[in-house]
Amino acid sequence: LSSLALSSGEGDLSAIPIAVKSFGAVVDVVPDSLVFPNTFVGHHASLVTTITNPDLEAYDIQDLVFSRSDTVFVVDDKPVLPFVISPEGGTLPLSIRFSPAEQGIVHDTLRVIGRDTTFAIPLRGIGLQSRAALSAESINFGNVDVGKDSTRSVFIQNKGNVPFVVDSLRVGSKDTSFAFIGTTTFPETLAV
């Protein structure tokens, strides 16, 4: 608790004491939220946010904590904690990496826990995945007479959230009694 004295600057007026209380450091965070570019599963993207301390006192970071325990975000080169950001313009750049484990939108929050002040940095990313699925895992042709043909259909579907490109199809057996029929030309793109 400190005091602030006001006077009019006109002669010998007595000062009026006013109690002033500090409520912790005020820091600037730029950008104050991170929206990552769409990122394929198995890959990663990194963005940087910078914490600046314009205050007259140092800002002590005690911990950096993600809200989700199953987070796909990580602080690269995490500073040794506690970490002190110098007063009057000291900075701490934080590189945050997004590594999606599955397709879809992911939200999390990085909480910066200071000695006096805690603040949150919202994080958002979209995991991309092209994933094909077959309408049947196996094909049973049943009993087929010698010299006769039997046809069965299997459909390839895109279960991912980005287009899936089929470059070619081939029979997985060396048995020449099986063949593809149809007029599909490759590559063929399966929409989302």
C-alpha positions in Angstrom: 0.0 0.0 0.0 1.4 3.3 -1.1 0.2 6.9 -0.9 -0.3 9.6 -3.5 -0.2 13.2 -2.5 -2.0 15.9 -4.5 -1.5 19.6 -4.3 -2.7 22.6 -6.3 0.7 24.1 -6.9 -0.7 27.4 -5.5 1.1 28.4 -2.3 1.2 26.5 0.9 -1.9 24.3 0.5 -1.8 21.1 2.5 -1.4 17.9 0.6 -4.3 15.4 0.5 -3.1 11.8 1.0 -4.8 9.1 -1.1 -4.1 5.4 -0.5 -3.0 3.5 -3.7 -2.9 -0.2 -3.9 -1.1 -2.2 -6.7 -3.1 -5.1 -8.2 -0.2 -6.8 -9.9 1.7 -6.3 -13.1 0.0 -5.3 -16.3 1.6 -7.0 -19.3 1.0 -6.8 -23.0 0.6 -10.0 -25.0 0.9 -9.8 -28.8 -0.9 -11.5 -30.4 -3.3 -12.2 -27.5 -4.6 -15.4 -29.1 -3.2 -17.8 -31.6 -5.0 -19.4 -34.5 -2.8 -21.9 -36.2 -2.9 -22.7 -39.9 -4.6 -25.9 -40.9 -2.1 -28.6 -40.2 -2.0 -32.3 -41.3 -2.0 -35.0 -38.7 1.6 -36.1 -38.1 2.9 -32.6 -38.9 3.2 -29.4 -36.9 2.9 -25.6 -37.1 4.4 -23.1 -34.7 3.4 -19.5 -33.9 5.0 -17.0 -31.6 3.3 -14.7 -29.0 5.4 -12.1 -27.1 4.8 -11.0 -23.5 6.0 -7.5 -22.9 6.3 -5.9 -19.5 5.8 -2.1 -19.7 5.5 -1.9 -15.9 8.0 -0.3 -13.6 8.4 -3.6 -11.7 9.5 -7.0 -12.9 6.9 -9.6 -13.9 7.6 -13.0 -12.4 6.2 -16.0 -14.3 5.7 -18.9 -12.0 4.3 -21.5 -14.5 3.0 -22.0 -18.0 0.0 -24.4 -18.0 -2.3 -25.7 -20.7 -6.0 -26.1 -19.7 -6.3 -29.5 -21.3 -4.4 -32.5 -20.0 -4.5 -34.1 -23.5 -3.3 -31.0 -25.3 -1.7 -31.1 -28.7 0.1 -27.8 -28.1 3.5 -27.4 -26.5 5.7 -24.5 -25.6 9.0 -24.9 -27.6 12.1 -24.0 -25.7 10.1 -23.4 -22.5 12.0 -20.9 -20.2 13.3 -22.1 -16.9 10.6 -21.2 -14.4 10.2 -19.1 -12.4 11.2 -16.6 -15.1 11.5 -12.8 -14.6 10.6 -10.4 -17.4 12.5 -7.2 -16.8 10.5 -4.0 -16.2 10.0 -1.1 -18.6 9.9 -3.1 -21.9 11.4 -6.5 -21.1 10.0 -9.2 -23.4 9.6 -13.0 -23.5 8.7 -14.5 -26.8 6.9 -17.9 -26.5 6.9 -20.3 -29.5 3.8 -22.5 -29.3 3.7 -25.7 -31.5 0.5 -27.3 -32.7 0.8 -31.1 -33.5 -2.7 -32.5 -34.2 -3.2 -36.1 -33.3 -6.5 -36.4 -35.2 -8.6 -34.5 -37.6 -10.9 -31.7 -36.4 -10.9 -28.4 -34.5 -8.9 -28.2 -31.3 -9.2 -25.5 -28.6 -7.0 -25.0 -25.6 -5.7 -22.2 -23.4 -2.2 -21.4 -22.2 -2.4 -19.9 -18.8 0.6 -17.7 -17.8 0.7 -17.8 -14.0 2.5 -14.9 -12.5 3.3 -14.1 -8.9 0.7 -11.3 -9.0 -1.3 -11.7 -12.2 -2.5 -14.7 -14.2 -3.7 -14.4 -17.8 -4.8 -16.7 -20.6 -3.8 -17.1 -24.2 -6.5 -18.8 -26.3 -5.2 -21.4 -28.8 -7.1 -22.9 -31.8 -6.0 -25.3 -34.6 -7.5 -27.6 -37.1 -6.1 -31.0 -37.7 -6.3 -32.2 -41.3 -6.4 -35.8 -42.4 -7.3 -37.5 -45.7 -8.5 -40.9 -44.9 -10.1 -43.5 -47.1 -12.5 -46.2 -46.1 -13.8 -49.2 -48.1 -17.5 -50.1 -48.1 -16.4 -53.7 -47.5 -13.2 -55.1 -46.0 -13.4 -58.4 -48.0 -15.3 -59.6 -51.0 -16.9 -63.0 -51.2 -17.6 -64.1 -54.8 -19.2 -67.3 -53.6 -19.1 -70.4 -55.9 -18.4 -69.4 -59.5 -18.6 -71.9 -62.4 -15.5 -72.3 -64.4 -15.6 -69.9 -67.5 -18.2 -67.7 -65.9 -17.7 -64.2 -64.3 -18.9 -62.8 -61.0 -18.9 -59.1 -60.2 -18.9 -57.5 -56.8 -18.7 -53.7 -56.0 -16.6 -52.0 -53.4 -16.8 -48.3 -52.8 -14.0 -46.0 -51.6 -15.2 -43.3 -49.3 -13.3 -40.2 -48.0 -13.7 -40.2 -44.2 -11.2 -37.3 -43.7 -11.7 -33.6 -43.7 -9.7 -32.8 -46.9 -9.9 -34.3 -50.4 -8.4 -37.8 -50.8 -6.6 -38.5 -54.0 -6.6 -42.1 -55.4 -3.5 -42.5 -57.7 -4.1 -46.1 -58.7 -5.8 -49.4 -57.8 -4.3 -52.8 -58.0 -5.2 -56.3 -57.0 -3.1 -57.4 -54.0 -2.8 -61.0 -55.3 -0.8 -62.4 -58.1 -3.8 -64.5 -59.1 -4.8 -63.3 -62.6 -8.4 -64.5 -62.2 -9.2 -61.2 -60.5 -9.4 -57.9 -62.3 -10.9 -54.4 -61.9 -13.6 -53.4 -64.4 -14.8 -49.9 -65.1 -13.7 -46.8 -66.8 -12.2 -44.8 -63.9 -9.1 -42.8 -64.8 -6.5 -41.9 -62.3 -5.8 -39.8 -60.3 -9.3 -39.6 -58.9 -10.1 -37.1 -56.2 -12.7 -38.0 -53.5 -14.3 -34.9 -52.1 -14.9 -34.3 -48.4 
